[in-house]
Amino acid sequence: MPDEEKEVETTAAVPPPAVQSKKKTIILIVVLVIVGLALAAGISLFVVTKVMGDIPAGSEDEASESRYHDAGVFVKLGDPKEGILVNVGGPRSGKYLKASIIVEYNPGKKSVINEDTHSLQPDAEVKVNDVATQFLRSTSLEDFDADKQDEFKKQLKDALNAALGGGSVYDVYITSFLLQ
């Protein structure tokens, strides 16, 4: 009888095969979940660093400039009441443009904006009016289409920034537009 008791004890210590396969399955699932989470974290890190790497910190990049900037100073081009009036499409086209164009300037540019009056410095005003007039006169009639308005405003902004220095103009707004 003592021999039988020993056999019973030894067989009870070894788990049945079904229990071992369940433990292996659970361990396999846990390992796969951990590997999956590590893979997801790695992909997320790559995507975030790639996206954040495209926007340089502290630069006056157009993307960062249009999203994050101080409140600008708004100044109307041309006559404060009438706006700007120019002939467009060449000297023989007989077409005229009367528009109210408002430019948002960077208040931090002391060479462009007078800190006390929040208006343009005299030399900057001459440059702005010259650039705007030349830009509008040299623009073809097809470029005044409503479909091309965003590109038109971007080109005018770029021309003004080229004359005044990068980062001087935040945006250009058109409040009225009459082409006749």
ChimeraX attribute file (.defattr): number of C-alpha atoms within 10 A of each C-alpha:
attribute: neighborCount
match mode: 1-to-1
recipient: residues
	/A:1	5
	/A:2	6
	/A:3	7
	/A:4	8
	/A:5	9
	/A:6	11
	/A:7	10
	/A:8	10
	/A:9	10
	/A:10	9
	/A:11	10
	/A:12	10
	/A:13	8
	/A:14	9
	/A:15	9
	/A:16	10
	/A:17	8
	/A:18	8
	/A:19	10
	/A:20	12
	/A:21	11
	/A:22	11
	/A:23	11
	/A:24	11
	/A:25	12
	/A:26	12
	/A:27	12
	/A:28	12
	/A:29	12
	/A:30	12
	/A:31	12
	/A:32	12
	/A:33	12
	/A:34	12
	/A:35	12
	/A:36	12
	/A:37	12
	/A:38	12
	/A:39	12
	/A:40	12
	/A:41	12
	/A:42	11
	/A:43	12
	/A:44	12
	/A:45	11
	/A:46	12
	/A:47	12
	/A:48	10
	/A:49	11
	/A:50	11
	/A:51	9
	/A:52	11
	/A:53	10
	/A:54	9
	/A:55	13
	/A:56	11
	/A:57	10
	/A:58	8
	/A:59	11
	/A:60	13
	/A:61	13
	/A:62	13
	/A:63	12
	/A:64	14
	/A:65	16
	/A:66	11
	/A:67	7
	/A:68	9
	/A:69	12
	/A:70	11
	/A:71	11
	/A:72	17
	/A:73	19
	/A:74	20
	/A:75	18
	/A:76	20
	/A:77	20
	/A:78	19
	/A:79	10
	/A:80	10
	/A:81	9
	/A:82	12
	/A:83	17
	/A:84	20
	/A:85	17
	/A:86	16
	/A:87	19
	/A:88	24
	/A:89	19
	/A:90	13
	/A:91	9
	/A:92	8
	/A:93	10
	/A:94	10
	/A:95	14
	/A:96	15
	/A:97	18
	/A:98	16
	/A:99	19
	/A:100	22
	/A:101	19
	/A:102	19
	/A:103	23
	/A:104	18
	/A:105	25
	/A:106	20
	/A:107	22
	/A:108	15
	/A:109	16
	/A:110	12
	/A:111	16
	/A:112	24
	/A:113	22
	/A:114	16
	/A:115	14
	/A:116	6
	/A:117	8
	/A:118	15
	/A:119	18
	/A:120	20
	/A:121	16
	/A:122	13
	/A:123	11
	/A:124	16
	/A:125	18
	/A:126	12
	/A:127	16
	/A:128	22
	/A:129	15
	/A:130	13
	/A:131	19
	/A:132	21
	/A:133	18
	/A:134	14
	/A:135	17
	/A:136	21
	/A:137	18
	/A:138	13
	/A:139	14
	/A:140	13
	/A:141	15
	/A:142	10
	/A:143	14
	/A:144	17
	/A:145	10
	/A:146	9
	/A:147	10
	/A:148	11
	/A:149	13
	/A:150	12
	/A:151	12
	/A:152	19
	/A:153	17
	/A:154	13
	/A:155	14
	/A:156	20
	/A:157	21
	/A:158	20
	/A:159	19
	/A:160	24
	/A:161	18
	/A:162	14
	/A:163	14
	/A:164	20
	/A:165	14
	/A:166	16
	/A:167	21
	/A:168	24
	/A:169	26
	/A:170	23
	/A:171	20
	/A:172	23
	/A:173	15
	/A:174	13
	/A:175	11
	/A:176	11
	/A:177	14
	/A:178	10
	/A:179	14
	/A:180	10
